[in-house]
Amino acid sequence: MVMVEDIRLQHFRSYVDESFELEPGVNIVVGPNTAGKTNLLEAIQIICQGGSYRASDAGLIQKNQSWSRLDSHTSHGLRVVKLNVLESTGRVQKTFTVSGKNTKHLSHDKTIPAVLFEPNHLLLLTGPKEFRRNFIDDLLGQSESAFPLIRRQYKRTLAQRNTLLKKGFSQTGQLFAWNVRLSELGGEIASHRIRLIESLNKNLPDLYSELAGTKNNVTIQYDSACSIDSYGSSLLKKLEMSEKLDLQRGFTAYGPHRDDFIVKLNQNPVTNMASRGENRTLLLSLKLMELQIIEKARAKKPILLLDDVFSELDGARRRALTEFLKDHQTFITTTDADIVVQHFIGKANIIPISPVPSS
């Protein structure tokens, strides 16, 4: 089992200098609101994945401090993450030490698989399409080693094309090279996404039906202005045809960064008809699928980070989630430990978090 054994936080968020001993099973982080429960989960995710799901590196350093540091013994050895504000530029420099070796970036093979479930995920199905793109792309980032680089290259190329558009580079041919490169990378991203959606569609209906207690048909459909069958060439045509309009608007209107994913329950888009309970069940199904896909791809059981979402599920969904948690190291934040503890027959490690004293 992959696990985090302990963690020390220095000048990190609300923590001046605090250490926590962690157990391989279920760890329940309990305390009042604003006490720092989510900050602890965030620190564990940074140790595992190298980055925060909530803020930029600068936002992680405690107010009025110039550095922050996380130390953790894990099943992958000792890990240290350092954040330093450079005096010369004011920018934050982040460095990692993994088993005695220093690096500026945490490569895919050095990350520890982790699955996060936090309140914003409750908007995954009904919120902005950016939420759904990020869910698919973040899952690909953990399950396919080649994807993170393609994703970064696409973002850089898109930013460069948009910069040219804002500067009004309107002469013929100036954007051609960027159109070609963006369409090549866009085609690769779409190809990865389509394969993942096909995999999800094979198992999602049965998992949802098991959780719901009734037979249902659930599908995810890739929604794009480009042809799914020949995405790269279709995108290139769109970029060339919309060049004048893109120049007027100052941004790129077509590509994977504009696509969406439509989730359908019994042939109907969930945004049109799904009840609160159905949305919760669909979301739980997607998170459990995420867990299974990452575990299969990495041949390791991911660490689970559940940030204040246990209370959002009813008894049946809590029991279903508990069944999947039993073989994983899990961290659950809550303001009421009793809500969580009753679902675990075995011992759960309680981590009390006290409110930060007001200055």
Buried (B, 14 or more C-beta within 10 A) or exposed (E): EBBBBEBBBBBBBBBEEBEBEBBBBBBBBBBEEEBBBBBBBBBBBBBBBBBBBBEEBEEBBBEEEEBBBBBBBBBBEEBBBBBBBEEEEEEBEBEBBBEEEEEEEBEBEBBBBBBBBBEBBBEBBEEEEEBBBBBBBBBBBBBBBEBBEBBEBBEEBBEBBBEBBEEEBEEEEEBEEBBBBBBBBBBBBBBBBBEBBEBBEEBBBEBBBBBBEEEBEBBBEBBBEBBBEEBBBBBBBBBEEBBEEBBEEEEBEBBBBBBBBBBBBBEEBBEEEBEEEBBBBBBBBBBBBBBBBBBEBBEBBBBBBBBBBBEBBEEEBBEBBBEBBEEBBBBBBBEEBEBBBEBBEEEBBBBEBEEBEEE
